Amino acid sequence: DAIGDLPHLERLHCYADRTLKHPFLKSISPAIGRCTELQELLLNGNDLTTLPAEIAGLKKIKVLSVAENCLRDLPPRVAEWVRQLDPKGLESQRKP
């Protein structure tokens, strides 16, 4: 939830490397919606199964990557937001 305390954050790169044995992101806090200056959000290669509805309110995002997660059953608003910014990202999801 502390991510919401960074409203001026412009870039957040939290992509995973499966060759390393580090833990992967399993969820994103709804507080990310308070990062109103965010322009780049890289979340590829994690273990995310959904994204919070608040994420679709990030209007300044120019670069988004959600490939190679386990995203399923996204809220319609979030799914449309992802399709606009990372059209191939939803096509490249892993099975949970």
ABEGO torsion letter per residue (X at the ends): XAAAABAABABBBABBBAABABBBBABBBAAAAABAABABBBABGBABABBBAAAAABAABABBBABGBABBGBBAAAAAAAAAABAAAAAABBBX
